[in-house]
Amino acid sequence: MKVNFTNQLEIDTKGYEKIIKKIFRKVKDKHFFNIIFVSKEEIQRINREYRNIDRVTDVISFALNDNDDSNYFAEKELGDIFICIDRAIEQAEEYGHSIAREVGFLAVHGYLHLSGYDHMTEEDEKIMFTKQEEILQKARLKRGEY
């Protein structure tokens, strides 16, 4: 699987990119997607503009073929995932695990949304979160570990 990265921050994100590449080497998928690292201000703007929610969030994904069921996955590109690194750092501390695990979690979570998974119902949440943990376990990024 190929992941393209764009860094809109003034910090070096190569370490985060390395973690994400490691995770997705283990995922058998012929598609590719983009990850864009953004500031709190930018992710809040995106959240406000596209979701009508005026607050900072950790990750937002936009599937390329989200509104076209007949053509879903016809393209090799799945879409874009926006990750707020500052929010990921805060959440890693809140949840008591490494920043690597949190950034990896956000990337996997976004990827699964791009792949058609969701967590709107209890049943869908169980399916998506199980898949999420399987991917993170394969990459040895466990919850609660530093």
RAUR-V658596 format. One record per residue. OMEGA is omega in degrees with one decimal (none if undefined). NEAR is the number of other ideal C-beta (glycine too) atoms within 12 Angstrom. Layout:
OMEGA;NEAR, OMEGA;NEAR
//
This chain:
-179.9;27, 176.7;20, 175.1;35, -176.8;23, 170.4;32, 180.0;19, 177.4;23, -177.9;23, 177.0;25, 177.0;11, 177.6;16, -178.9;13, -177.6;28, 178.4;14, 178.0;20, 178.4;35, 179.3;27, 178.2;20, -177.4;33, 176.8;43, 178.9;25, 179.9;26, -171.4;36, 170.4;35, -177.5;17, -177.6;20, 179.7;31, -178.5;10, -178.2;24, 179.6;14, 172.7;27, 178.5;26, -177.8;38, 172.1;30, 179.4;44, 177.1;33, -174.7;38, 178.5;35, 175.2;22, -178.5;25, -178.4;18, -179.5;26, 175.3;35, 178.0;24, 179.7;22, 179.7;31, 180.0;26, -174.8;17, -173.4;15, -177.2;18, -177.9;17, 176.6;9, -172.9;15, 175.3;15, 177.7;18, 173.8;26, -176.8;30, -176.1;34, 173.9;35, 177.7;34, 178.3;36, 179.4;26, -179.0;30, -177.4;26, -173.4;21, -174.5;21, -175.4;11, -176.5;12, -177.7;11, -176.1;8, -176.1;12, 179.6;18, 176.0;23, 178.0;13, 176.7;18, 179.9;16, -180.0;23, -178.5;36, -174.2;32, 174.7;31, 176.9;41, -179.7;43, 176.1;48, -177.2;37, 179.8;40, 178.6;28, 177.6;32, 179.0;41, 178.5;26, -177.7;17, 177.3;27, 178.7;28, 179.6;16, -175.2;14, 175.6;21, 173.6;15, -173.4;23, 174.3;26, 178.0;29, -179.7;29, -178.1;35, 178.3;38, 176.8;41, 177.5;44, -178.2;39, 178.5;42, 179.8;47, 179.1;44, 178.2;37, 178.2;39, -179.4;39, 174.1;37, 178.1;31, -177.4;39, 175.1;33, 177.9;23, 175.7;27, -179.6;23, -179.4;18, 176.4;12, 179.4;11, -179.8;11, 178.3;13, 178.9;17, 179.7;17, 179.7;16, -177.2;20, -176.6;27, 174.8;22, 178.1;18, 178.8;25, -179.4;33, 177.1;22, -179.2;18, -179.1;33, 177.9;37, 178.5;20, 179.0;20, 179.2;27, 175.4;17, -174.3;32, 177.2;20, 175.0;21, 178.8;15, 175.0;18, none;15
//
